[in-house]
Every structure is written in structure tokens, then in C-alpha cells.
């Protein structure tokens, strides 16, 4: 019996160690950014395309206060309430101590500098497609912003969703770097795809979710319920979004629809971001949206 007990204990320890190793967050190689230097001027464009202020600044902020990224916005979901962290360059409470590689690991692997899984409320399932040059440029720009000493609030997530290590299984299912819209695309459509699927992470809101909270890519951009439980994100495939490319581009600039309505809620913040992009980028987004398969 002693031999059986010892063998069982050894097997259990080996299995536990193997599971711990397998569930560890992945990281980019230490050399991933070798030869890449960030440019803050380019990084500002990435900042607006990525919608950083929409989640990490006060939603009522105006003007330069949009660049004070103290976090604090609350995002209720069926899995708990997630609270946006401080990503200002404050060295204690923000990301002032992060390297560009730390940011790249966070954005493209969902891994913190401390080696923990991030919850996918941070849209790394989209940012994984971002180029490392763009990540380095964004890092350079973030470091120019005003530091804010506000500590990040902890997420309000209960068991079993508070076990971050279990996110390795979720990532195995949903953290994919391939494009949703594949095939032959024009350069404009490819640029639109990059802005929509990667930096703009439009699918994170406009694509239905599975029971586990991953994007159902088979119904890409066809809308779905708001995680907080009230309202729906609209279908923005050509089945429902029947505006012309020019009308889509204008909406992304001004927030006004062809029917003289205007963007509201979180979409109003998205429009504020899109207004900082070039007319060519907004046209590229419109071209992409007209290219995706319609979903009724």
C-alpha cells in the first residue's frame, strides 16, 4: 500500500507540475523587437486607431484630459465586472516601468510583465494581429502622456473566473492570429482589414459571443447582446449596413448617419477616435466593411 500511495503521490505531483507548466502564459522571444525602435508621432495614430482612450480615460473627459489614462471604467459582463487599469506612464501605478516588449506581450499574447494571463476584456484577441512596429510606436507615444498616480482597481470577478491560470484553455480556443476575411483583397481593403480586425478591434463588440465568451467568427460583425445585459450591438455586415462607402466614412468622421441621426453611447467615443485618422484610413475601413460576407 505504501508503494501504491507513493506512486500515486509522485504521479499527482508530476501531473500538477505538468499542468502548471502547460497553463503558463506565452511570451514573445526576448529578441522580438530587436532592430525596432518606436516613434511617438506614428504612435499617436496607433493610439487613436486602437481606441485606448475610450476605455482607459474618463468617458466624460474632454480635450487633453482624454490623454490622462487613469483607468477606472467599469465593464459588467456575465463573468463579473472588469475595471480598466491605469495605463498612464506613472512608474508605480501605470505602465511607466514597462518596456516596449512588455507592451507587445500584453497586446499580442495577453500576458502581463509579471507573467499572468490578462482577462480578454483587454482585446488582445484582436491586437495579436498588430505589427510589432506599431506596438513599439504606441509604446513611445504612451510614454509621452501625463502620468497619473491613481492605483488600478481590482476586477470584481468571483470563482471560478478569478483563477487566471485557467485562461490558458480559453486562449487555446480563441487567441488566433489569422485574418477573418481572407482571400484576394485590394491594398485599400487590406488596410481596412488591419484597422478593423486588429487595431480597431471592431469585432470585439460587433461579433456575437460563444458561451465561453469568445468571438463567434462564423457570424463575424453580425451584432449581438451587450455584455452588461441591456441593448444590442448592431449588425455591421452588408446585410444590415447598407450605406455607401462614402456614408460609412463620413459617419466615422462626424458621427452623423445618412438619416441625420448621430452616434451615441460608446460608439460616440469610437467616432472621436476615428476622426483622428486620415480620410484614406476611414475610406479603407468602409471598403473592408463592404467586403465582409453579409450575415442576416
Helices and strands as residue ranges (DSSP letters): H 2-22, H 40-50, H 52-56, G 63-67, E 74-77, E 80-83, H 100-109, H 124-127, H 132-142, G 164-166, H 167-174, H 187-193, I 194-199, H 203-206, G 217-219, E 224-225, E 232-233, H 245-254, H 266-274, H 279-291
